[in-house]
Amino acid sequence: ATPFRHLTRTGSRACRMLKALALRPAAARVLGAKAGVVAGPLAALGFSSQQRSFRAPQLEHGQRAMSSVVQKANAGGSLDAGGGLGGTSGVSKRTDRKCTLVLEDGSVFSGQSFGSEASIAGEVVFNTGMVGYVENLTDPSYKGQILVTTYPLLGNYGVQNSPPDELGLPTGMESSRIQVDAIICQDYCHLPSHWNADKTLSQWLKENNVPGIYGVDTRALTKKLRVHGSMKGKIVFDEDVPLRDPNMLNLVASVSTKVPITYGSGDVHILAIDCGIKYNIIRSLVSAGVRLTVVPWDWDIKKERYDGLFISNGPGDPAMCEATVENLRWALQQDTPIFGICLGNQLMARAAGCSTYKLKFGNRGHNQPCMEVGTKHCFITSQNHGFAVDEDKMPAGWLPLFRNANDNTNEGIVHENLPFFSVQFHPEAMAGPEDTESLFDVFINASKSMKAGDAKLHLRTLLKAQLTKMIGIEESSVPPLTRPRKVLVLGSGGLSIGQAGEFDYSGSQAVKAMREEGIQTVLINPNVATVQTAKGLADKVYFLPVTPEYVIQVLKHERPDGILLAFGGQTALNCGIVLHRKGILVQYNCRVLGTPVDTIISTEDREIFSRKLAEINECSAPSFSAETPAECETAALKIGFPVICRAAYALGGLGSGFANNCEELAKLVNVSFSQSPQVLVEKSLRGWKEIEYEVVRDAFGNCITVCNMENFDPLGIHTGESIVVAPSQTLDNHDYNMLRNTAVKVVRHLGVVGECNIQY
């Protein structure tokens, strides 16, 4: 795995936060945050590929010849069985039985079983998510498919305990059973680690009679699927089975409810057409205080009275659901709000007069970027679909709402005037990011308004307002920025904790980026033994200390019109704050690129940062800021020992530490105040789990989480001295995205522009 800790951290040790994971006392807790900045918009958000109509080649293979290949592989012949590719997590892979994946083009991939030992055939597809395998496996949209996970490790947090929730639905599950035909991974973890693990993934698969294979070169397999498209395939043990195309079947009928079911209560009644509805869609709708009735996919909705119509996700080809489409044609003649998700988007489009087509390999994962049409707003979404709406044949009155930033395929439609809209992605997530969950609010509010007789309801206006609220900034409020002619970069300086090698790396990348854009660069860095100062990188290098006095001299001589503060660690940030407060940057007409200085101050000042967290209802550890040793002692007595003291504006945690009594506190704060004018005294969380996220935000409010990391050591070991694994290994989908949501929320509220690191 790429060491993201060293490749992406360009921030400074800036802000501290604490948020309790709603798990149990021994679970992870938010510890603190580090914030920093880089300039520039979002760049690569994923694979770029053009996916258009695709029909898999119909290749004929003799059944006897195929059987002989399978028998040879399973018998341990010359075919590669995945040796060295994985499968040794906890238990020797020699104890697991060999099996074979055979594709329709004759390709053979050998591996070993960790599920049911039953031969099965289906459509082979891949998913790019890093967590959420329990949610994925129970998603009805995967019916009839053999799922390949591009993330190499599976089973690392087991299968959680899933008691019924208040609606009677199993928590953490998206249906009542596993829906995939089989699952394939590179490495399987036999010994999971999670506080809520109830059983291993292997046990769960066997209980549900679902095959699982590990030890497969999933990178090679995924590359083949990307080149050739999704393919028919089969997993073979002893008994061979014929290939089959599940898209030729009405898969929706097999996963839809057979009878109407009602959930919740309320004045507003939502009717949901079940094409394979995920449980979290039910939870999302009912949580809004409505009465939800889920009906079969071919239910005659004309006889129902409802205030809003919802069309769910589901598996297979939308052309197989003509009965649903016919009902929707009638519904579109009414004025009742309609909202569709995934397959629901395709079915409503077909009812409106659009056509649909099969994608080459589909979009399945939790990192799909969707652009709101006509804006620069980008949303990271969860997706699972193999078909798409053809925008080129959009009927009059309908408009595209979202497009996929990777392949430019349609991700949603909306009517110009009537209250009808749908999205191809999953705003309810599970698994994946929950950034667009409030689209349910738009639908519910429209249904309430229509029920109340609001003749002025205009859904597109409601959508626009809600999407802007999600991003957190009006696009029109972003001032047009002139391109800088010359930029001053405050360099990394001496290598130490707080401004170590990662800043040398990020600073050199910043200089390269400026040069590629034709912008002249001037670097201040006293350390000759850095990459930043290498000959030919920056246009001009000053080997001077990064202090206000020397920086002012360079500003006076070079007259740059832009300055970067985020690539020199704590020293550069502190220098930038001084220059800002003295009005030096304004005096020399030098604009700070990236995060504004006021935001940097908010992250550096412990007391201000705590107030900022309170403004967005994020919990923090009991803490008090102090400016004298006496105030520190008073704060510690209020909180109760043990406490941790953190010096503001300090490099690499200097002056910070734990105190168990007043005597230890007195010694500690003497050091703290020698490093900083302000000390934060807060409750000690020594021994808790530490997690980090790297977040990037652009000037338009768009956010992505580049990666996350899990500290091997518990809290109490300094970050610079602890072992870190990227990405996290013991967080399930709930944990992972809860922390991700908080990270994005904090970054947007603070107004960071560029990259920052936040620690929990």
Secondary structure, 3 states (H helix, E strand, C coil): CCCHHHHHCCCCCCCCCCCECCCCCCCCECCCCECCCCCCCCCCCCCCCCCCCCCCCCCCCCHHHHHHHHHHHHCCCCCCCCCCCCCCECCCHHHCCEEEEEECCCCEEEEEECCCCCCEEEEEEEECCCCCHHHHHCCHHHCCEEEEECCCEECCCCEECCCECCCCCECCCCCCCCCCCEEECCEEECCCCCCCEEECHHHHHHHCCCCEEECCCHHHHHHHHHHHCCEEEEEECCCCCCCCCHHHCCHHHHHCCCCCEEECCCCCEEEEECCCCCHHHHHHHHCCCCEEEEECCCCCHHHCCCCEEEECCCCCCHHHCHHHHHHHHHHCCCCCCEEEECHHHHHHHHHHCCCEEEEEEEEEEEEEEEEECCCCCEEEEEEEEEEEECHHHCCCCEEEEEEECCCCCEEEEEECCCCEEEECCECCCCCCCCCCCCHHHHHHHHHHHHHCCCCCCCHHHHHHHHHHHHHCCCHHHCCCCCCCCEEEEECCCCCECCECHHHHHHHHHHHHHHHHCCCEEEEECCCCCCCCCCCCCCCEEECCCCCHHHHHHHHHHHCCCEEECCCCHHHHHHHHHHHHHCCHHHHCCCEECCCCHHHHHHHHCHHHHHHHHHHCCCCCCCEEEECCHHHHHHHHHHHCCCEEEEECCCHHHCCCEEECCHHHHHHHHHHHHHHCCCEEEEECCCCCCCEEEEEEECCCCCEEEEEEEEECCCCCCCHHHCCEECCCCCCCHHHHHHHHHHHHHHHHHHCCCEEEEEEC
